[in-house]
Amino acid sequence: MRPSDRLAAVGTGVATAVLIGFVVLPVVAIFARVPPGRLVAQVHAPAVLQALRLSLKTSGIAVALILLIGTPAAYLLGTRRIPGRLFLLTLLELPLVLPPAVAGIGLYAAFGRLGLLGGSLRAVGVQISFTQIAVVMALAFVAMPFYVRQAVASFESVDPVLLGASRTLGAGAAATFFRVGIPVAAPGLSAGAALAWARALGEFGATIVFAGSLAGRTRTLPLLAYLNFSQGDVTGALAVAALLVAVSAGLLVGVRVLLRTWTEEERGLAWNRSSASTSATI
């Protein structure tokens, strides 16, 4: 091995080790400070169970809405070169660079009691701010870009020949989307969904501004961890943080595995159908 290659290998190895250590050390520190018995006790505490149920419920609804709306939008942006595409992609990625507190203020300014749509919502008897609806909206707003940007890239990587072959066989746009586009892009979509869910589960800033921290109503696990910490209960905050890390990691792995398994068979069928039709047309 040449000296330059050896130096490059050492440099990349050191950079990788530093990066991994920087990510892993805070997580290890959380679990190192929390005795297993305290963690088990915290899991059974009513306030923690309440916050955990609320976090799972609201983040699950938020991710379902992101998938329902974001997947067709990502398919359009990923497979067609529509006018203003770059501008639209930039808008959809804007929540990535907004501070979470700013996102919460923006949601409150738009949907709060005195917001742009506040009067119209009050007229039909709808109250959003400081409710679980506000929690879902806050989570969806901050987590949406993590799924959409991955979904757009996944649909961009789908071979246009496969989509064209599906249309040649007489399938409509909707059938091509469901039977070819989604199955072929499934690995990327599952990764994006897992990232979005993990991000939604850990959201704090936008939630506390737009939804508040009401016990049993809007207090999610991150808000409970901050509340414990602000009240001087560092051990309790660490225990909740450890639980949140465990749940987030489980979701990150579980969602990706389940979605990949669920779509693997259909993905293979989509490739076979499209490849066969392509060969037939040739």
Secondary structure, DSSP 8 states (H G I E B T S, - for coil): --HHHHHHHHHHHHHHHHHHHHHHHHHHHHHHHS-HHHHHHHHTSHHHHHHHHHHHHHHHHHHHHHHHHHHHHHHHHHH---TTHHHHHHHHHHHHHS-HHHHHHHHHHHHSTTSTTHHHHHHTT---TTSHHHHHHHHHHHHHHHHHHHHHHHHHTS-HHHHHHHHHTT--HHHHIIIIIHHHTHHHHHHHHHHHHHHHHT--HHHHHHT---TTTT--HHHHHHHHHHTT-HHHHHHHHHHHHHHHHHHHHHHHHHHHHHHHHHHHHHHHHHHHHHHHH-
